[in-house]
Amino acid sequence: QSNCLVFVSKWEGLGLVAVEALLTNLPVITTNNSVCATREFIQDEYNGLTVNDPNDIEEISFIMKKILDNNLLLKLKSNTNDIPIDFSIKHNIDIILNYE
């Protein structure tokens, strides 16, 4: 019944709910910052939309309205099953060792 999942946060380890949303063809609106793991698999205007500031209500509402455009929504939905994320141990160790 929904057009998207709004999942903005100041910090997120891994939002499993965002992965689940994508797997059910539901685009995700999430935060685009270095401490949110969703940026590893939500690509802005590909399989979801991103906001810069999770506290900026105006930006979030603008992005929520933007996703209602039928052409954009169809494009996002068509890419939701393309989740470019690697859950391997090696990948996660590399991320931890290279954290800045």
C-alpha atoms as a printed R data frame, in Angstrom:
    type eleno elety resid chain resno      x       y       z
1   ATOM     1    CA   GLN     A     1  0.000   0.000   0.000
2   ATOM     2    CA   SER     A     2  2.994   2.332   0.454
3   ATOM     3    CA   ASN     A     3  5.011   4.116  -2.198
4   ATOM     4    CA   CYS     A     4  8.239   4.082  -0.201
5   ATOM     5    CA   LEU     A     5  9.896   3.502   3.144
6   ATOM     6    CA   VAL     A     6 11.115   6.644   4.911
7   ATOM     7    CA   PHE     A     7 14.125   5.545   6.935
8   ATOM     8    CA   VAL     A     8 16.181   8.583   7.930
9   ATOM     9    CA   SER     A     9 18.470   8.486  10.935
10  ATOM    10    CA   LYS     A    10 21.510  10.201  12.391
11  ATOM    11    CA   TRP     A    11 23.342   6.878  12.712
12  ATOM    12    CA   GLU     A    12 22.479   3.388  11.543
13  ATOM    13    CA   GLY     A    13 24.547   0.202  11.656
14  ATOM    14    CA   LEU     A    14 22.514  -1.720   9.109
15  ATOM    15    CA   GLY     A    15 18.851  -1.125   8.663
16  ATOM    16    CA   LEU     A    16 17.551  -4.571   7.832
17  ATOM    17    CA   VAL     A    17 14.127  -3.024   7.291
18  ATOM    18    CA   ALA     A    18 15.594  -1.051   4.357
19  ATOM    19    CA   VAL     A    19 16.905  -4.263   2.754
20  ATOM    20    CA   GLU     A    20 13.522  -5.902   3.298
21  ATOM    21    CA   ALA     A    21 11.764  -2.934   1.697
22  ATOM    22    CA   LEU     A    22 13.957  -3.167  -1.400
23  ATOM    23    CA   LEU     A    23 13.323  -6.892  -1.665
24  ATOM    24    CA   THR     A    24  9.589  -6.170  -1.806
25  ATOM    25    CA   ASN     A    25 10.040  -3.503  -4.533
26  ATOM    26    CA   LEU     A    26  9.624  -0.614  -2.148
27  ATOM    27    CA   PRO     A    27 12.043   2.296  -2.729
28  ATOM    28    CA   VAL     A    28 13.731   3.733   0.360
29  ATOM    29    CA   ILE     A    29 14.286   7.322   1.420
30  ATOM    30    CA   THR     A    30 17.320   7.345   3.691
31  ATOM    31    CA   THR     A    31 20.113   9.497   5.047
32  ATOM    32    CA   ASN     A    32 23.222  10.044   2.963
33  ATOM    33    CA   ASN     A    33 25.968  10.431   5.537
34  ATOM    34    CA   SER     A    34 29.107   8.539   6.458
35  ATOM    35    CA   VAL     A    35 27.688   6.889   9.579
36  ATOM    36    CA   CYS     A    36 24.663   5.246   7.975
37  ATOM    37    CA   ALA     A    37 25.204   1.839   6.421
38  ATOM    38    CA   THR     A    38 22.246   2.304   4.080
39  ATOM    39    CA   ARG     A    39 24.481   4.416   1.842
40  ATOM    40    CA   GLU     A    40 26.217   1.157   0.870
41  ATOM    41    CA   PHE     A    41 23.122  -0.112  -0.933
42  ATOM    42    CA   ILE     A    42 20.723   2.801  -1.461
43  ATOM    43    CA   GLN     A    43 21.813   4.765  -4.500
44  ATOM    44    CA   ASP     A    44 20.172   8.159  -4.897
45  ATOM    45    CA   GLU     A    45 17.643   8.193  -7.749
46  ATOM    46    CA   TYR     A    46 18.475   4.570  -8.621
47  ATOM    47    CA   ASN     A    47 16.759   2.413  -5.999
48  ATOM    48    CA   GLY     A    48 15.848   5.117  -3.524
49  ATOM    49    CA   LEU     A    49 16.312   8.749  -2.596
50  ATOM    50    CA   THR     A    50 18.594  10.294  -0.001
51  ATOM    51    CA   VAL     A    51 18.508  13.306   2.286
52  ATOM    52    CA   ASN     A    52 21.567  15.039   3.685
53  ATOM    53    CA   ASP     A    53 20.229  16.063   7.079
54  ATOM    54    CA   PRO     A    54 17.917  13.729   9.038
55  ATOM    55    CA   ASN     A    55 16.748  16.731  11.073
56  ATOM    56    CA   ASP     A    56 15.698  18.823   8.064
57  ATOM    57    CA   ILE     A    57 11.931  18.277   7.899
58  ATOM    58    CA   GLU     A    58 11.596  20.484   4.809
59  ATOM    59    CA   GLU     A    59 14.174  18.448   2.877
60  ATOM    60    CA   ILE     A    60 12.559  15.159   3.932
61  ATOM    61    CA   SER     A    61  9.067  16.334   2.938
62  ATOM    62    CA   PHE     A    62 10.409  17.621  -0.421
63  ATOM    63    CA   ILE     A    63 11.977  14.207  -1.132
64  ATOM    64    CA   MET     A    64  8.777  12.428  -0.050
65  ATOM    65    CA   LYS     A    65  6.781  14.542  -2.523
66  ATOM    66    CA   LYS     A    66  9.400  13.970  -5.224
67  ATOM    67    CA   ILE     A    67  9.013  10.183  -4.997
68  ATOM    68    CA   LEU     A    68  5.324  10.500  -5.899
69  ATOM    69    CA   ASP     A    69  6.259  11.376  -9.490
70  ATOM    70    CA   ASN     A    70  5.107   8.283 -11.409
71  ATOM    71    CA   ASN     A    71  8.104   8.160 -13.764
72  ATOM    72    CA   LEU     A    72 10.586   8.366 -10.891
73  ATOM    73    CA   LEU     A    73  8.642   5.890  -8.757
74  ATOM    74    CA   LEU     A    74  8.525   3.344 -11.595
75  ATOM    75    CA   LYS     A    75 12.261   3.772 -12.213
76  ATOM    76    CA   LEU     A    76 13.097   3.314  -8.531
77  ATOM    77    CA   LYS     A    77 10.844   0.272  -8.210
78  ATOM    78    CA   SER     A    78 12.447  -1.352 -11.251
79  ATOM    79    CA   ASN     A    79 15.860  -1.130  -9.571
80  ATOM    80    CA   THR     A    80 14.960  -2.177  -6.033
81  ATOM    81    CA   ASN     A    81 16.119  -5.783  -6.431
82  ATOM    82    CA   ASP     A    82 19.552  -4.640  -7.558
83  ATOM    83    CA   ILE     A    83 21.173  -4.405  -4.126
84  ATOM    84    CA   PRO     A    84 24.914  -3.799  -4.507
85  ATOM    85    CA   ILE     A    85 25.963  -4.948  -1.052
86  ATOM    86    CA   ASP     A    86 28.492  -7.482   0.021
87  ATOM    87    CA   PHE     A    87 27.818  -9.180   3.361
88  ATOM    88    CA   SER     A    88 31.021 -11.240   3.245
89  ATOM    89    CA   ILE     A    89 33.343 -11.289   6.245
90  ATOM    90    CA   LYS     A    90 36.248 -10.000   4.127
91  ATOM    91    CA   HIS     A    91 34.230  -6.999   2.952
92  ATOM    92    CA   ASN     A    92 33.207  -6.104   6.500
93  ATOM    93    CA   ILE     A    93 36.752  -6.473   7.842
94  ATOM    94    CA   ASP     A    94 38.025  -4.204   5.063
95  ATOM    95    CA   ILE     A    95 35.449  -1.568   6.016
96  ATOM    96    CA   ILE     A    96 36.440  -1.724   9.687
97  ATOM    97    CA   LEU     A    97 40.174  -1.570   8.975
98  ATOM    98    CA   ASN     A    98 39.778   1.349   6.564
99  ATOM    99    CA   TYR     A    99 37.340   3.376   8.673
100 ATOM   100    CA   GLU     A   100 38.298   7.037   8.879
